[in-house]
Amino acid sequence: MYNLGDESIQVFEYTDETAMQTDADQVAEDGSSVGTSMPFWVAAPHFFKSGRVLVLYVGEDAQVLAALEAAMGEQFAGW
């Protein structure tokens, strides 16, 4: 968990890209479920991935989203 100002992001680092992709494949396109879990999000979920890293940001801060897109590319799942 990392804080960006008042916002928090969750960063998951994997041993290799295949392991990361295996977990990423469990996330529904709209972020409504992850595997068999259906979380109740307090704000819009945004999932990003790049290399061996998967990032989850739950929120709507435009600066956080812009920074994540610049670092990770477009979100692969979420609202």
Steps between C-alpha positions, in 0.01 A plus 500: 500500500636841403359843572493769234396806693159415643454207261620140536598244241568130538805368317552128441841387372532149360796274434428508127258642245320167459408490869376860483292426189344196668362727773411780255292252300281451809389867499170571320521767229294742709681405823178371655658169595841349560483125462205389711510813718259786433636796700287798591713791381471829690597680177582404142765225475784541251733209421834552325773255402848521360773237496489318835289763674124533552355815658156565644379853562152556642411864452448782252794737551595618149865558595537149642337349194722704267813394691399134490422516128835668433686234697295189418302572183121494471301314763407146398192478721270719702260786451 
